[in-house]
Amino acid sequence: MIYFDTNVLVHSLVNQNEANMTLAQSRIEQAINANQFVISPLVIQELVFVLSKLQRDKHYISKACQQFLPFVVGEINADVIKQAANMACEHNLGKSINDITHLILAQIYAKKLLTFDSDFLVMQRFSSIPIEWLQ
C-alpha cells in the first residue's frame, strides 16, 4: 500500500500548478487501479481544512471527501498520538506533529509515503518506510 499525504490530494483537486496537478492525478489513479491507495482520517480532516481555506464551497468539499473516504484506513488513537509526540520531542520536530502522525500511520498501513512536502525528507532518517517526495 502507498500512503498519500494530504497535499497530493489537494494538488489533484486544485490547480495551483499544472504539472503538480497532472502528477498528483496520475499517481492517485495508478495507485487506485493497483489497489495500493490508502489515506488516514487525518488526511480527510486536513483536506476539509485546506479546501475551506481555499474558499471552495461546501458541495465541492463534500464531493471531494466522498471521493476519497472509501480509502481511509485506521484511526488516530492514543497510541498513535503518544508515538507522534514522543517522536516529535525526540527529534525536535514539534511543529511537524501532523506530518509525524501521518508518518506513523503510513508505517502501520503502508509500505511507502508519497508527498509534495519536502519537510518529510528530514523524517526519512527515522522512518521505517521510504518517503517519496514528488517535485
DSSP file (Angstrom, degrees, kcal/mol; ACC not computed):
  #  RESIDUE AA STRUCTURE BP1 BP2  ACC     N-H-->O    O-->H-N    N-H-->O    O-->H-N    TCO  KAPPA ALPHA  PHI   PSI    X-CA   Y-CA   Z-CA
    1    1 A M              0   0    0      0, 0.0   110,-3.2     0, 0.0   111,-0.8   0.000 360.0 360.0 360.0 151.0    0.0    0.0    0.0
    2    2 A I  E     -ab  37 112A   0     34,-4.1    36,-2.0   108,-0.2     2,-0.5  -0.977 360.0-143.8-119.0 122.7    1.0    3.6   -0.6
    3    3 A Y  E     -ab  38 113A   0    109,-3.1   111,-2.9    -2,-0.5     2,-0.5  -0.751  14.9-149.5 -87.3 124.3    0.0    6.3    1.9
    4    4 A F  E     - b   0 114A   0     34,-2.2    36,-0.3    -2,-0.5   111,-0.2  -0.843   9.0-135.1 -99.9 124.4   -0.8    9.6    0.2
    5    5 A D    >>  -     0   0    0    109,-2.7     3,-1.3    -2,-0.5     4,-1.0  -0.357  28.6-107.1 -69.8 156.2   -0.2   12.8    2.1
    6    6 A T  H 3> S+     0   0    0      1,-0.3     4,-2.4     2,-0.2     3,-0.4   0.852 115.2  63.1 -53.8 -40.5   -2.9   15.4    2.1
    7    7 A N  H 3> S+     0   0    0      1,-0.2     4,-2.4     2,-0.2    -1,-0.3   0.774  97.0  57.5 -64.8 -24.3   -1.1   17.7   -0.2
    8    8 A V  H <> S+     0   0    0     -3,-1.3     4,-1.6   106,-0.2    -1,-0.2   0.917 109.0  45.8 -69.1 -41.8   -1.1   15.1   -3.0
    9    9 A L  H  X S+     0   0    0     -4,-1.0     4,-1.2    -3,-0.4    -2,-0.2   0.916 112.3  51.2 -64.5 -42.6   -4.9   15.0   -2.8
   10   10 A V  H >X S+     0   0    0     -4,-2.4     4,-2.7     1,-0.2     3,-0.8   0.936 109.4  49.8 -60.7 -46.5   -5.1   18.8   -2.7
   11   11 A H  H 3< S+     0   0    0     -4,-2.4    -1,-0.2     1,-0.2    -2,-0.2   0.833 108.3  54.5 -61.9 -31.0   -2.9   19.1   -5.8
   12   12 A S  H 3< S+     0   0    0     -4,-1.6    -1,-0.2     1,-0.2    -2,-0.2   0.762 118.5  34.0 -72.4 -23.3   -5.1   16.6   -7.6
   13   13 A L  H << S+     0   0    0     -4,-1.2     2,-0.5    -3,-0.8    -2,-0.2   0.725 116.3  51.0-102.3 -28.1   -8.2   18.7   -6.9
   14   14 A V  S  < S-     0   0    0     -4,-2.7     2,-1.8    -5,-0.2     3,-0.3  -0.959  74.4-136.7-123.1 122.1   -6.9   22.3   -7.1
   15   15 A N        +     0   0    0     -2,-0.5     3,-0.2     1,-0.2    -4,-0.1  -0.568  50.4 139.0 -82.6  85.7   -4.9   23.6  -10.0
   16   16 A Q  S    S+     0   0    0     -2,-1.8     2,-0.3     1,-0.4    -1,-0.2   0.645  84.3  10.7 -93.6 -21.4   -2.1   25.5   -8.2
   17   17 A N  S  > S-     0   0    0     -3,-0.3     4,-2.6    -6,-0.2    -1,-0.4  -0.865  71.0-142.8-159.5 118.0    0.5   24.2  -10.7
   18   18 A E  H  > S+     0   0    0     -2,-0.3     4,-2.5     1,-0.2     5,-0.2   0.878 101.4  49.4 -56.0 -44.1   -0.5   22.3  -13.8
   19   19 A A  H  > S+     0   0    0      1,-0.2     4,-2.5     2,-0.2    -1,-0.2   0.913 113.1  46.7 -64.3 -42.6    2.5   19.9  -13.6
   20   20 A N  H  > S+     0   0    0      2,-0.2     4,-2.8     1,-0.2     5,-0.2   0.887 111.9  51.3 -66.5 -38.1    1.8   19.0  -10.0
   21   21 A M  H  X S+     0   0    0     -4,-2.6     4,-2.6     2,-0.2     5,-0.2   0.940 112.3  45.6 -63.4 -46.6   -1.9   18.6  -10.6
   22   22 A T  H  X S+     0   0    0     -4,-2.5     4,-2.3    -5,-0.2    -2,-0.2   0.920 114.8  47.9 -62.5 -44.7   -1.3   16.2  -13.5
   23   23 A L  H  X S+     0   0    0     -4,-2.5     4,-2.7    -5,-0.2     5,-0.2   0.928 112.8  48.2 -63.0 -45.9    1.3   14.3  -11.5
   24   24 A A  H  X S+     0   0    0     -4,-2.8     4,-2.4     1,-0.2     5,-0.2   0.931 112.7  47.7 -61.0 -47.1   -0.9   14.0   -8.5
   25   25 A Q  H  X S+     0   0    0     -4,-2.6     4,-2.5    -5,-0.2    -1,-0.2   0.908 113.3  49.1 -61.1 -41.8   -3.9   12.8  -10.5
   26   26 A S  H  X S+     0   0    0     -4,-2.3     4,-2.6    -5,-0.2    -2,-0.2   0.927 112.1  46.4 -64.7 -46.1   -1.8   10.3  -12.3
   27   27 A R  H  X S+     0   0    0     -4,-2.7     4,-2.2     2,-0.2    -2,-0.2   0.887 113.8  48.8 -67.1 -38.0   -0.2    8.8   -9.1
   28   28 A I  H  X S+     0   0    0     -4,-2.4     4,-2.7    -5,-0.2     5,-0.2   0.947 112.7  47.9 -64.4 -47.7   -3.6    8.6   -7.4
   29   29 A E  H  X S+     0   0    0     -4,-2.5     4,-2.6    -5,-0.2    -2,-0.2   0.913 112.2  49.5 -60.6 -43.9   -5.2    6.9  -10.4
   30   30 A Q  H  X S+     0   0    0     -4,-2.6     4,-1.6     1,-0.2    -1,-0.2   0.929 113.1  46.5 -60.6 -45.7   -2.3    4.4  -10.7
   31   31 A A  H  <>S+     0   0    0     -4,-2.2     5,-3.5     2,-0.2     6,-0.8   0.901 113.0  48.6 -66.6 -41.2   -2.5    3.6   -7.0
   32   32 A I  H ><5S+     0   0    0     -4,-2.7     3,-1.7     4,-0.2    -2,-0.2   0.941 111.1  50.3 -63.3 -46.1   -6.2    3.2   -7.0
   33   33 A N  H 3<5S+     0   0    0     -4,-2.6    -1,-0.2     1,-0.3    -2,-0.2   0.799 113.5  46.3 -62.4 -28.6   -6.1    0.9  -10.1
   34   34 A A  T 3<5S-     0   0    0     -4,-1.6    -1,-0.3    -5,-0.2    -2,-0.2   0.296 113.3-119.0 -94.3   9.0   -3.4   -1.2   -8.4
   35   35 A N  T < 5S+     0   0    0     -3,-1.7    -3,-0.2    -5,-0.1    -2,-0.1   0.879  85.4 114.0  53.3  41.3   -5.4   -1.3   -5.2
   36   36 A Q      < +     0   0    0     -5,-3.5   -34,-4.1    -6,-0.1     2,-0.4   0.377  36.7 112.8-118.3  -0.4   -2.5    0.4   -3.4
   37   37 A F  E     +a    2   0A   0     -6,-0.8     2,-0.3   -36,-0.2   -34,-0.2  -0.632  36.7 162.2 -83.9 126.4   -4.1    3.8   -2.5
   38   38 A V  E     +a    3   0A   0    -36,-2.0   -34,-2.2    -2,-0.4     2,-0.3  -0.999  10.5 172.3-145.1 143.1   -4.5    4.4    1.2
   39   39 A I  B     -d   72   0B   0     32,-2.1    34,-2.4    -2,-0.3   -34,-0.1  -0.882  23.0-126.5-137.7 170.7   -5.1    7.5    3.4
   40   40 A S    >>  -     0   0    0    -36,-0.3     4,-1.3    -2,-0.3     3,-0.7  -0.655  33.1-100.5-113.2 171.5   -5.9    8.1    7.0
   41   41 A P  H 3> S+     0   0    0      0, 0.0     4,-2.3     0, 0.0     5,-0.1   0.837 121.8  62.7 -58.6 -31.6   -8.7   10.0    8.8
   42   42 A L  H 3> S+     0   0    0      1,-0.2     4,-2.7     2,-0.2     5,-0.2   0.855  97.9  55.8 -63.2 -34.4   -6.1   12.8    9.3
   43   43 A V  H <> S+     0   0    0     -3,-0.7     4,-2.5     2,-0.2    -1,-0.2   0.927 108.8  46.4 -63.6 -44.2   -5.9   13.2    5.5
   44   44 A I  H  X S+     0   0    0     -4,-1.3     4,-2.4     2,-0.2     5,-0.2   0.922 112.2  51.2 -63.8 -43.1   -9.6   13.8    5.3
   45   45 A Q  H  X S+     0   0    0     -4,-2.3     4,-1.9     1,-0.2    -2,-0.2   0.941 114.2  42.8 -58.9 -48.7   -9.5   16.2    8.2
   46   46 A E  H  X S+     0   0    0     -4,-2.7     4,-3.0     1,-0.2     5,-0.2   0.855 110.1  57.6 -67.6 -34.3   -6.7   18.2    6.6
   47   47 A L  H  X S+     0   0    0     -4,-2.5     4,-2.7    -5,-0.2     5,-0.3   0.932 107.6  47.0 -61.4 -46.0   -8.4   18.1    3.2
   48   48 A V  H  X S+     0   0    0     -4,-2.4     4,-2.0     1,-0.2    -1,-0.2   0.920 113.9  49.1 -60.5 -43.5  -11.5   19.7    4.5
   49   49 A F  H  X S+     0   0    0     -4,-1.9     4,-2.4    -5,-0.2    -2,-0.2   0.949 114.0  43.8 -61.7 -50.2   -9.4   22.4    6.3
   50   50 A V  H  X S+     0   0    0     -4,-3.0     4,-2.1     1,-0.2    -2,-0.2   0.924 113.8  49.3 -64.9 -45.7   -7.3   23.2    3.2
   51   51 A L  H  <>S+     0   0    0     -4,-2.7     5,-2.6    -5,-0.2    -1,-0.2   0.866 111.7  50.6 -63.6 -34.2  -10.2   23.3    0.8
   52   52 A S  H ><5S+     0   0    0     -4,-2.0     3,-1.7    -5,-0.3    -1,-0.2   0.915 109.0  50.4 -66.4 -43.2  -12.1   25.5    3.2
   53   53 A K  H 3<5S+     0   0    0     -4,-2.4    -2,-0.2     1,-0.3    -1,-0.2   0.840 107.0  54.8 -62.9 -32.2   -9.1   27.9    3.4
   54   54 A L  T 3<5S-     0   0    0     -4,-2.1    -1,-0.3    -5,-0.2    -2,-0.2   0.353 118.7-118.2 -82.6   7.0   -9.0   27.9   -0.4
   55   55 A Q  T < 5 +     0   0    0     -3,-1.7     2,-0.2     1,-0.2    -3,-0.2   0.806  54.3 162.3  61.5  36.4  -12.7   29.0   -0.2
   56   56 A R      < -     0   0    0     -5,-2.6    -1,-0.2     1,-0.1    -2,-0.0  -0.616  43.3-106.3 -77.9 146.5  -14.1   26.0   -2.0
   57   57 A D     >  -     0   0    0     -2,-0.2     4,-2.3     1,-0.1     3,-0.3  -0.266  27.5-104.9 -75.7 164.8  -17.9   25.7   -1.4
   58   58 A K  H  > S+     0   0    0      1,-0.2     4,-2.4     2,-0.2     5,-0.2   0.794 119.0  54.5 -61.5 -31.0  -19.3   23.1    0.9
   59   59 A H  H  > S+     0   0    0      2,-0.2     4,-2.4     1,-0.2    -1,-0.2   0.897 108.8  48.3 -70.4 -39.9  -20.6   21.0   -2.0
   60   60 A Y  H  > S+     0   0    0     -3,-0.3     4,-2.3     2,-0.2    -2,-0.2   0.926 113.8  47.1 -62.8 -45.7  -17.2   20.8   -3.6
   61   61 A I  H  X S+     0   0    0     -4,-2.3     4,-2.4     2,-0.2    -2,-0.2   0.914 112.3  49.6 -64.1 -43.8  -15.6   19.9   -0.3
   62   62 A S  H  X S+     0   0    0     -4,-2.4     4,-2.6     1,-0.2    -1,-0.2   0.913 111.2  49.1 -61.6 -43.5  -18.3   17.2    0.4
   63   63 A K  H  X S+     0   0    0     -4,-2.4     4,-1.9     2,-0.2    -1,-0.2   0.904 110.4  51.1 -63.2 -41.7  -17.8   15.7   -3.1
   64   64 A A  H  X S+     0   0    0     -4,-2.3     4,-1.3     2,-0.2    -2,-0.2   0.923 111.7  47.4 -61.8 -44.5  -14.0   15.6   -2.6
   65   65 A C  H  X S+     0   0    0     -4,-2.4     4,-2.6     1,-0.2     3,-0.5   0.929 109.8  52.2 -62.5 -45.7  -14.4   13.9    0.7
   66   66 A Q  H  < S+     0   0    0     -4,-2.6    -1,-0.2     1,-0.2    -2,-0.2   0.854 106.0  56.2 -59.9 -34.7  -16.9   11.3   -0.7
   67   67 A Q  H  < S+     0   0    0     -4,-1.9    -1,-0.2     1,-0.2    -2,-0.2   0.866 119.4  29.8 -63.5 -37.3  -14.4   10.5   -3.5
   68   68 A F  H >< S+     0   0    0     -4,-1.3     3,-2.0    -3,-0.5    -2,-0.2   0.635  94.4  88.5-103.2 -16.1  -11.6    9.7   -1.0
   69   69 A L  G >< S+     0   0    0     -4,-2.6     3,-1.8     1,-0.3    -1,-0.1   0.825  79.5  64.7 -55.5 -35.4  -13.5    8.3    2.1
   70   70 A P  G 3  S+     0   0    0      0, 0.0    -1,-0.3     0, 0.0    -2,-0.1   0.689 100.4  54.2 -63.1 -12.9  -13.6    4.7    0.8
   71   71 A F  G <  S+     0   0    0     -3,-2.0   -32,-2.1   -31,-0.1     2,-0.3   0.358  79.3 117.8-102.5   4.8   -9.8    4.6    1.0
   72   72 A V  B <   +d   39   0B   0     -3,-1.8     2,-0.3    -4,-0.2   -32,-0.2  -0.563  39.8 179.0 -75.9 132.1   -9.5    5.7    4.7
   73   73 A V        +     0   0    0    -34,-2.4    36,-0.1    -2,-0.3    -2,-0.1  -0.924  37.6   4.4-127.8 156.8   -7.9    3.1    7.0
   74   74 A G        -     0   0    0     -2,-0.3     2,-0.3   -34,-0.1    31,-0.0  -0.002  69.2-100.9  73.6-173.4   -7.1    3.1   10.6
   75   75 A E        -     0   0    0    -35,-0.1     2,-1.0   -34,-0.0     5,-0.1  -0.975  18.6-116.1-147.9 158.0   -7.8    5.5   13.4
   76   76 A I        +     0   0    0     -2,-0.3     2,-0.2     4,-0.1    -2,-0.0  -0.837  52.5 163.2 -98.6  98.8   -5.9    8.2   15.3
   77   77 A N     >  -     0   0    0     -2,-1.0     4,-2.2     1,-0.0     5,-0.2  -0.454  55.1 -85.8-110.5-177.2   -5.9    6.8   18.8
   78   78 A A  H  > S+     0   0    0      1,-0.2     4,-2.6     2,-0.2     5,-0.2   0.859 124.9  54.7 -59.6 -37.8   -4.0    7.5   22.0
   79   79 A D  H  > S+     0   0    0      2,-0.2     4,-2.4     1,-0.2    -1,-0.2   0.911 108.7  47.9 -64.1 -42.3   -1.1    5.1   21.0
   80   80 A V  H  > S+     0   0    0      2,-0.2     4,-2.5     1,-0.2    -2,-0.2   0.927 113.5  47.6 -63.5 -44.7   -0.6    6.9   17.7
   81   81 A I  H  X S+     0   0    0     -4,-2.2     4,-2.8     2,-0.2     5,-0.2   0.891 111.0  51.4 -65.5 -39.9   -0.6   10.3   19.4
   82   82 A K  H  X S+     0   0    0     -4,-2.6     4,-2.7     2,-0.2     5,-0.2   0.935 111.7  47.2 -61.7 -45.6    1.8    9.1   22.0
   83   83 A Q  H  X S+     0   0    0     -4,-2.4     4,-2.6     2,-0.2    -2,-0.2   0.921 113.7  48.0 -61.0 -44.2    4.2    7.8   19.4
   84   84 A A  H  X S+     0   0    0     -4,-2.5     4,-2.7     2,-0.2    -2,-0.2   0.923 113.0  47.4 -64.0 -44.8    3.9   11.1   17.4
   85   85 A A  H  X S+     0   0    0     -4,-2.8     4,-2.4     2,-0.2     5,-0.2   0.924 113.6  47.8 -63.6 -44.4    4.5   13.2   20.5
   86   86 A N  H  X S+     0   0    0     -4,-2.7     4,-2.8    -5,-0.2    -2,-0.2   0.925 114.3  46.3 -62.1 -44.6    7.5   11.1   21.5
   87   87 A M  H  X S+     0   0    0     -4,-2.6     4,-2.1    -5,-0.2    -2,-0.2   0.902 111.9  51.4 -65.6 -41.3    9.0   11.2   18.0
   88   88 A A  H  <>S+     0   0    0     -4,-2.7     5,-3.1    -5,-0.2     6,-0.4   0.916 114.8  42.6 -62.1 -43.7    8.4   15.0   17.7
   89   89 A C  H ><5S+     0   0    0     -4,-2.4     3,-1.0     3,-0.2    -2,-0.2   0.925 113.0  52.3 -68.5 -44.7   10.1   15.6   21.0
   90   90 A E  H 3<5S+     0   0    0     -4,-2.8    -2,-0.2     1,-0.2    -1,-0.2   0.863 120.0  33.8 -59.7 -37.8   13.0   13.2   20.4
   91   91 A H  T 3<5S-     0   0    0     -4,-2.1    -1,-0.2    -5,-0.2    -2,-0.2   0.252 109.4-116.7-105.4  11.4   13.8   14.8   17.0
   92   92 A N  T < 5S+     0   0    0     -3,-1.0    -3,-0.2    -4,-0.3     3,-0.2   0.911  75.8 128.6  54.4  47.5   12.9   18.4   17.9
   93   93 A L    > < +     0   0    0     -5,-3.1     3,-2.2    -6,-0.2     7,-0.2  -0.188  11.1 137.8-124.4  39.1   10.1   18.5   15.4
   94   94 A G  G >  S+     0   0    0     -6,-0.4     3,-1.2     1,-0.3    -1,-0.1   0.820  71.1  58.5 -57.0 -33.7    7.2   19.7   17.4
   95   95 A K  G 3  S+     0   0    0      1,-0.3    -1,-0.3    -3,-0.2     3,-0.2   0.596 104.3  54.2 -72.7  -8.4    6.0   22.0   14.7
   96   96 A S  G <>  +     0   0    0     -3,-2.2     4,-2.6     1,-0.2    -1,-0.3   0.021  67.4 125.2-110.4  25.7    5.7   18.9   12.4
   97   97 A I  H <> S+     0   0    0     -3,-1.2     4,-2.2     1,-0.2    -1,-0.2   0.856  74.5  50.2 -57.7 -38.1    3.4   16.9   14.7
   98   98 A N  H  > S+     0   0    0     -3,-0.2     4,-2.4     2,-0.2    -1,-0.2   0.922 111.2  48.8 -66.7 -41.5    0.8   16.3   12.0
   99   99 A D  H  > S+     0   0    0      1,-0.2     4,-2.4     2,-0.2    -2,-0.2   0.902 111.4  50.0 -63.2 -39.7    3.4   15.2    9.5
  100  100 A I  H  X S+     0   0    0     -4,-2.6     4,-2.6     2,-0.2    -1,-0.2   0.890 108.4  52.9 -65.7 -38.3    4.8   12.8   12.1
  101  101 A T  H  X S+     0   0    0     -4,-2.2     4,-2.4    -5,-0.2    -2,-0.2   0.914 108.8  50.1 -62.1 -42.1    1.3   11.5   12.7
  102  102 A H  H  X S+     0   0    0     -4,-2.4     4,-2.8     1,-0.2    -2,-0.2   0.936 110.3  50.7 -57.9 -46.0    1.0   10.9    9.0
  103  103 A L  H  X S+     0   0    0     -4,-2.4     4,-2.6     2,-0.2    -2,-0.2   0.918 109.6  49.0 -60.9 -45.0    4.3    9.0    9.0
  104  104 A I  H  X S+     0   0    0     -4,-2.6     4,-1.4     2,-0.2    -1,-0.2   0.929 113.5  46.5 -61.4 -45.3    3.3    6.8   11.9
  105  105 A L  H  X S+     0   0    0     -4,-2.4     4,-2.4     1,-0.2    -2,-0.2   0.896 111.8  51.8 -64.1 -39.2    0.0    5.9   10.3
  106  106 A A  H  X S+     0   0    0     -4,-2.8     4,-2.4     1,-0.2    -2,-0.2   0.902 106.9  53.2 -63.1 -40.4    1.8    5.3    7.0
  107  107 A Q  H  < S+     0   0    0     -4,-2.6    -1,-0.2     1,-0.2    -2,-0.2   0.811 113.0  44.8 -65.2 -29.0    4.3    3.0    8.7
  108  108 A I  H  < S+     0   0    0     -4,-1.4    -2,-0.2    -5,-0.2    -1,-0.2   0.893 128.2  23.2 -78.1 -41.9    1.3    1.0   10.1
  109  109 A Y  H  < S+     0   0    0     -4,-2.4     2,-0.3    -5,-0.1    -2,-0.2   0.450 118.7  39.4-111.1  -2.3   -0.8    0.7    7.0
  110  110 A A     <  -     0   0    0     -4,-2.4  -108,-0.2    -5,-0.2     3,-0.1  -0.871  58.1-135.7-144.0 172.5    1.6    1.2    4.0
  111  111 A K  S    S+     0   0    0   -110,-3.2     2,-0.3    -2,-0.3  -109,-0.2   0.424  92.3  21.4-108.5  -4.5    5.0    0.4    2.5
  112  112 A K  E     -b    2   0A   0   -111,-0.8  -109,-3.1    17,-0.2     2,-0.4  -0.977  64.7-138.9-160.5 149.7    5.7    3.9    1.3
  113  113 A L  E     -bc   3 131A   0     17,-2.2    19,-3.3    -2,-0.3     2,-0.4  -0.958  17.0-158.6-114.4 134.2    4.6    7.5    1.9
  114  114 A L  E     +bc   4 132A   0   -111,-2.9  -109,-2.7    -2,-0.4     2,-0.3  -0.945  24.2 151.3-115.6 129.7    4.0    9.9   -1.1
  115  115 A T  E     - c   0 133A   0     17,-2.3    19,-3.6    -2,-0.4    -2,-0.0  -0.989  49.3-146.1-154.0 156.9    4.1   13.7   -0.6
  116  116 A F  S    S+     0   0    0     -2,-0.3     2,-0.7    17,-0.2    17,-0.1   0.402  77.7 102.9 -95.6  -3.8    4.8   17.0   -2.2
  117  117 A D    >   -     0   0    0      1,-0.2     3,-1.6     2,-0.0     4,-0.2  -0.721  56.0-164.1 -90.8 109.6    6.1   18.3    1.2
  118  118 A S  G >  S+     0   0    0     -2,-0.7     3,-1.6     1,-0.3     4,-0.4   0.672  81.3  80.4 -67.0 -15.9    9.9   18.4    1.4
  119  119 A D  G >  S+     0   0    0      1,-0.3     3,-0.7     2,-0.2     4,-0.4   0.775  82.6  65.2 -60.5 -24.5    9.6   18.7    5.2
  120  120 A F  G X> S+     0   0    0     -3,-1.6     3,-1.3     1,-0.2     4,-0.6   0.745  82.8  76.7 -68.9 -22.1    9.1   14.9    5.2
  121  121 A L  G X4 S+     0   0    0     -3,-1.6     3,-1.1     1,-0.3     4,-0.4   0.842  87.6  57.6 -61.1 -33.8   12.6   14.4    3.9
  122  122 A V  G X4 S+     0   0    0     -3,-0.7     3,-0.6    -4,-0.4    -1,-0.3   0.775 102.8  56.7 -65.8 -24.7   14.1   15.1    7.4
  123  123 A M  G X4 S+     0   0    0     -3,-1.3     3,-1.4    -4,-0.4     4,-0.5   0.602  82.1  85.6 -82.4 -11.8   12.0   12.3    8.7
  124  124 A Q  G X< S+     0   0    0     -3,-1.1     3,-1.0    -4,-0.6    -1,-0.2   0.848  80.0  64.5 -58.7 -33.1   13.4    9.7    6.3
  125  125 A R  G <  S+     0   0    0     -3,-0.6    -1,-0.3    -4,-0.4    -2,-0.1   0.746 114.4  29.7 -66.2 -22.6   16.3    9.0    8.7
  126  126 A F  G <  S+     0   0    0     -3,-1.4     2,-0.3    -4,-0.2    -1,-0.3   0.226  98.1 107.5-119.5  14.6   14.0    7.7   11.4
  127  127 A S    <   -     0   0    0     -3,-1.0     4,-0.1    -4,-0.5   -23,-0.0  -0.698  57.6-152.1 -91.2 144.0   11.2    6.2    9.1
  128  128 A S  S    S+     0   0    0     -2,-0.3    -1,-0.1     2,-0.1    -4,-0.1   0.476  83.2  51.1 -90.5  -3.0   10.8    2.5    8.6
  129  129 A I  S    S-     0   0    0    -26,-0.0   -17,-0.2    -5,-0.0    -2,-0.1  -0.920  96.3 -94.5-128.6 156.5    9.3    3.0    5.2
  130  130 A P        -     0   0    0      0, 0.0   -17,-2.2     0, 0.0     2,-0.5  -0.396  29.5-147.4 -68.3 147.6   10.5    5.1    2.1
  131  131 A I  E     -c  113   0A   0    -19,-0.2     2,-0.6    -2,-0.1   -17,-0.2  -0.977   9.5-155.3-115.2 118.1    9.2    8.6    1.7
  132  132 A E  E     -c  114   0A   0    -19,-3.3   -17,-2.3    -2,-0.5     2,-0.7  -0.850   4.5-154.0 -98.7 120.1    8.8    9.6   -1.9
  133  133 A W  E     -c  115   0A   0     -2,-0.6     2,-0.3   -19,-0.2   -17,-0.2  -0.829   7.5-150.2 -95.1 117.3    9.0   13.4   -2.5
  134  134 A L              0   0    0    -19,-3.6   -16,-0.0    -2,-0.7  -114,-0.0  -0.689 360.0 360.0 -84.9 137.5    7.1   14.5   -5.6
  135  135 A Q              0   0    0     -2,-0.3    -1,-0.1   -18,-0.0  -115,-0.1   0.339 360.0 360.0-139.6 360.0    8.5   17.6   -7.3
